[in-house]
Amino acid sequence: MKIGTGSKGSTDMKEKLRASLGKVTFELMIVTLGVLIALVINEWFQNYQEEKVCACHS
């Protein structure tokens, strides 16, 4: 009699892989969102400083 995991082991592996990919995708989205927010804040701050300099020279 042969003892093996058969398709059940394969299914468990697929479920673990799917869960891991879900976690990685979620973390990637969070990091991407953080970078985009940082870029927006940086752009806003640069515009703010340029307007501040222009107002002082007027």
Secondary structure, 3 states (H helix, E strand, C coil): CCCCCHHHHHHHHHHHHHHHHHHHHHHHHHHHHHHHHHHHHHHHHHHHHHHHHHHHHC
